[in-house]
Amino acid sequence: MCSEVFADVPVNGSSLNPEKISLNISAVAGGASSVFVRFHWTGTWAYTWFVDDVAIVEQPQYDLIMNYSFLSHTGNGEEYGRVPSAQFYPEMNVGAEILNFGVLPQGNVTVDMEVRDDANNVVFTSSQLLGTMNSGDRDTMDQQVTLPALAEGTYKATTVVTSLESSNDGSPDNNTSVRYFAVDNGLYATDLIGVDTNAIVNALGSESFTDAEDGLYLLSYYEVRQDMPVAGVELIITSTSTAGAQVIVSLHDTATVNQDDIGSPIVESVSYTVTAADVAAQTVQVLFSGLETLPVGGYYAAALLLSNNNTFPIAVFDDITVPQPGLMGGIHILGDATYSNGNAIAVRAITDPSISVAEQDGLDGVQMYPNPSVDGLVRVVSVLSGISTVEVTNAMGEIVLSDRFTGSTTLNLSGAAKGVYMVRISNEEGSMVQRIVRN
């Protein structure tokens, strides 16, 4: 017997993580004294591929299984851990997939969902009759629920499947699924860390990929339905991260990211050095020079991790609690393409406009090009009057080049290592900081 799974995963796509697969092997295994199961992967490249928790079980007479439940805030599969109240759509797409794993049919199969607030009050419900399900059948509850006004707090959605034969169900513990989300006017987050106490996390960071020690972007997707102010980006980092690592955060339009253009952010911070206090709190907040208001559309919040060749490793939690669409989370290594991560990376948009912002940059009329620079030569052209000072620092914050100029100058980084550098230009009118890349 040979069964193919994941045949429909497109290029640069992903399956759910985790993806649960059930195969009926009765035709070859029934009555056999021994059975061998082999897993074979066919392909040319994969980000990762694992098989675990394999079990061969005998089918009970009656057994309904809830494979998963969902509460999609956008209707396209995205499930956010924290959502500002202004970013909720009037309706939420809710549902579940049910499998009749038993040998016999089950009648009056019904799926019920209820959502409760912090005080255990029911705030909304949904129900769908699936009817009779034969052995091996899969069916889906899929509904649009009109949302009431939701106050700030954490919400728990419990979904249960029942049937006329529920009292004889072989495994009643798999008839229920629980989901959590929070209304949070200070943060927009894909991850469930701090919302679901049973959140399951991995990590991605400077040690995750070869040649990405000082050029790994981690991205989380956010859908904006009303103009949204963003003060900066928050990261939830592992306790193994180290003080001295540097982070640059940014916001990107989905159109540019989908074209593998990571070098054209809507807004970008200056380089931030992670402190011992950040590591102890496992939280890093990096602010922009001012509030950036995002109009209606789709955007990525991104964090560029710089570890000085892993002298100061840093890693961000990657939440795998809830299966997400492929590009809910993404990774990009400088000089390479953008790849789907398929999980909820803890790269969050800070949406509280009252948070103090970084010092305002006040210098216009300066251009730097080319960026990235292949030969290390970067031209600086200024329309400012008087003498300007330019200072170039590496990922460690060390000054690698400084100069004074009027009108224009050329920065010669040909002898510098490949990587990301911060260029600060200042004169009596103010200052500005821009990131440049030496390829």
N, C-alpha and C positions, 0 to 999 in steps of 0.2 A: 504494500500500500504506500502510495506517495501522495502527499498533499502539499500544495504550494500556498504559502501565506505571504502577505505584503506584496503581491504582484502588481498592485495598482499604485505603489508609492512613486511619485514623479521624481525627476532629477531635482536635486536640492530640496527635496521634500523629506518628510519624516512620518513614521508611524506614531501612534500614541505612546506615551511613556509614563507608566508601564502599559503594555498592551497584553490583555489576557486572551488566550486562544484555547478553545476546546475542540478536540477532534474525536470523532467516534471511530474507534479501531476495532469494534466488535467483530467485523467481518474477518479479520486476520488473527485477532487475539482471543476471541471467544473459545474457551475449552483448551487453549494451548497451555502446555506445561511451562514454557518460557517464551518471553517476548523481548526482542531487541528494538530499541528506538534510536534512530540516528538523526542528527540535525545537520543540515548542509546549507551553507550560504553560497550563493552564486552572484557575482558582481565584480566590479572593477575598483570600487572605492566606497568606504563607509566611514562616517564620523565615529560611530560606535555600534556594536552589535553584541547583545548578551541574551542568553537563555538561562533562566533560573526558575526555582520553585516548580519543578516538573513533578507531576504525580499521575499515576495510573490508578483510576478508581472504578469501582463497579457502580453502574447506574442504579439509583433507587427507583422505586415505582413513581414517587411524586417528589419533584424537586424543582421549584422555581428559583432562578438565580437572577439577582439584579447585577448586571455586569458593570453598570455605572449610572450615576445620576449627573445632572448638570444644571447650572444656572448661568446662562450666558447673558452678560450685561449688554452686549451689542447685538446678539442674535446671530453672530458669525462664529460662535464657539469660544470666544475669549471669556475667561472667568477671572475677574480681578479680586485680589485680596482686600484692597482698600480703594474706595471710590469716593471722591468729593460729591456732596449731594447735588451740585449743579451739573454733574456729568452723568447722572442716571438718565437713561431713556425712559419715557413714560411706561413702556412695557418691558418685561424681562422674559427671555426665552427659557423655559424650564422643561425638564423631562428626564427620562431614564430609558435604558435598554434592558429588556427582560428576555431571558432564555429559559425555555422549558427543558431542563436537563434530565427530567424523569422519563421513564419508559412509557408512561400512560398520559393521555390528554388531561388537561385541567380546564375547568369551566369557570366563567365569570371572573377571569383574571382582571384585577383592578389595581391601578397605581395611584397612590395618594401622596401628596407632598404638603407639608405645612412648614411655615417659616416663623420662628419665634425670636423676640428681641432679648436684650439682656435681662429683663424682668420676667422672662418666660411667658410673655403675652404673645398670642398668635396674631401676626400682622398680615399675613396673606396665605391662601391655600390654593391648591390645584388638584384636580382629580381627572382620571381618564379610564374608561372601561375598554379593555383590550379584547374581551370576549374569550372564546375558547382557543387554547393553544395546544397543538399536537406536539408530540415528542420531537425535540430538535428545533422547534420553531423559535424564531426571534421576533420580537415586536418592540415598538418604541412609543413611549409617551412623548409627545412633542407639542407644547402649548405656549401661547403668549399670555402672560399674566399682567393685568394692569396694576401698576404699583401704587400703593398708598404713599403718603408723605412719610419718609423714613428719617427718624432722628439720628444724630451721631451715636454710634455704638456698634456692637458686634451682633450679627444675626446668624442663627443656626437653622439650616434647612434639612429636615428629615423626610426621606422618601421611602415608602413601604409598598411592597407588592403583596397582594392577597389573592386567594381563589377559593372555590368551594371545597377544595381539598387541602387547605392550609394546615388543618390539624394533623395531617399525615405527612407533612413536608419533611423530607429526609435531612435537610440542613436549614432550619429556619433562621440561623444567624446570617445567611447571605441574602436575606430578603429585604434588607434595609441598607440605605446609603445615607451618609451625612455630609453636607457641605457647609462651609462657613464663608462669610464675607463681612466687611465692616464699612460703615459710612464714616469717612474721615475727611474733614475739610482742610486738614493740614498736609495730607499725603495722598498721592495716587500711586498705587502699588500693584504689581502683578502677583507678587508672592504672598503667601499666607503666614509668614513668620510673625509671631505675636498675635495672630488672629485665631489660628487653629493650633491648639497646644500639641496636636499630634502631627504637625507638619513634617514632611519627609524631605530632607535636604542633602544635596551634594555640594560641591564647590568648584568654581572655575577661577583661575588666576594665573599669575606670572609663571608658575611651574607646570601649567597644564599642557602647553604646546611648545614644541621645538621652535626656536627663533621668535618666540612671542614674549620674551622676558620683559621687553621694553616697547611693546607695540600692540598689546591686546586690547581691543575694544569689546566691551560687553554692553548689549543693547536690550532695552525692554520697550514694548510697543504700547502706546496709549492713544485711545480714541477720544477726541474732544468734540463734544456736542454743543457746548457753549464756550465763548471766549474764556480762556483759563490763564490766570497769571501763574508764572513759575519762577520761584526765587532761586532755585538751584536743584541739586540732585543729592539724594541720600543713598548710601551704600550700607548693606549689612555684611560685615566682613567676618572671617573666621578668626578664632582666637590664636591661630598659628601665624596670622599676618604680623608684620613687624613695623614698628615705628621707623620712619625714615623713607618708607615707600612714598611715591608721589602719584597723585591722581589729577587728571584733567577731565572735567565733565562737560557735556554739551547736549544740545537738542538738535534733532535732524528731522527734515521732512521725509516721509516714507518714500517719496519718488526718488530722491537722491540715493538713499540707502539701497533701494531695490536696483539701482544702476551701479552698485558697488562704489559709489562716490561717498566716502566717509570724510573727505577733506573740505566739505562745504557746509559746515554747521550753520544753523540759524543763529545760535549764540554759543559761546564757549567761555569757560572760566580760565583764570590763570592757574598755574600749577600749584596744587595744594600738597603739603607734606604731612603725612599721617603721623599723629602723635601717640605717645604711650597711653594717654587718656582715651583716644579713639579706639585703640586696640582693646583696652580694658572694657570699654562700653560696647565693643564690636559694632560700632556705628560711626560712619564718616559722613559729615555733611559738608558739601562744597557749594558755595554760593556764587551766583553770577554778579557782575558789577552793578546790576539793576534788575528790576522785575522784567521778565520777558512774557508778553501776553500772546498766547497761541490762539489763532482763530480756529473755527470749526475745521476739523480734518483729522488725519492720522499722523502720529509723530513717534519718534524714538528718543528716549532718554538714554544717554550713553556715558560710559566711564572708560577712559583710557588709563591703563595700569602701567606704571613705570617702576621698575624694581632695581635699576642699576645692575643689570645682568644677574638678578636674583641675589644681590647682596642684601636687599630688603624685600623678601617675598611678600606678596599680598594676594589674597583670594577672597572672592565674593560668593555668598551662598547662592545656590541654584536650586530652587524649590521644585520638587517633582511630585508633590502631593496630588495635584490635579492635572490630568492630561490637557495640554494646550495646543492650539493650532501651531503649525510649524514655525512661523516667523513672529510668534508672541515674544520669543527671546531670540537674540542673534549674537553671533561672534564675528569679529573682523580682525584679521591680523594685518598690520601695515604692509602694503605692497601686495596683498592677496585679495580674495573676494569676501563677500559677506555670506555667512552660512547660517542655516536654520539651527537653532538649539532646541526648540520645541518645548522648553520648560519656562518657568517663571523666575528669571534672574532678579535678585534683590537689588535692582537699580531703580530707585523710586523718584518720582517728581515731587518736589516740595512745593505745595500749592498754597501755603499760608502766606499771604502778602505782608503780614505784620512782622515776619522774621527779618531781622537786620540783614542788609545786603552788604556785599563787599564794597570796598572803596570805589567810587565811581571813576571810570576812566574818562578823561576830559580832553583828549587830543584827537583831532580829526585832520584829514588831509595828508595822511602818510600811507604809502603803498609799499609792499614787499613782494618780490617775484624773482624767479619762479618758486613755487611752493607746491609740492616737494621739489627739492633741488638735487639733481643727480650728481653734479660735479662739486657741490658744496659752495657755489657762488650765488649769493642772494643780493639782488639789487634793492636798495632802499631809496625811495624818491619822496621828498617832502615839499609841500608848498608853504611850510611855515617859515616865518622870518626868524632871523637870529640863529644862534648855534644850538644844535640838539645833541644830546648824549645818547648813545646806543650801547646796550649791555646785553650780552648773550650768555645764558646760563644753561647747563645741562640738566639731566634728570635728577642729579644730586643737589642742584641748586648752586653748583660751582660756576664761577665766571670763567668762560672760555675765551671771550673776546670782548673788548670794549673800545669805543672810539668816540670822537666828537666830529660833527660834520655840519655843513650848511648846504641845503638844497638836495644833495644826493650823495650816496656812498655805496660801496660794494662790500658786503660781508664775505670774508673768505674763510669758509669752514671746510675747505678741501682736505685739511689734515685732521679733521675731527671725525670721531667714530660715527657710524650711521645711527640714526635715532631721532628723538624729538628734542627740540631746543626751544626755549622761551626767549623772545627778543623784547626788551623793554626800551622804549624810546621816550625821552622826556626833555622838556625845556621849560621856560618860564610860564608857558600857557597851560601845562598839565603833563600827563603821561599816558601811555598806552602800552599794552602787552599783547603780543601775538605769538602763536605757536608756529614754528616752521619745522619741516621734516627734512632731514638729510638722508637721502636714499643711497 
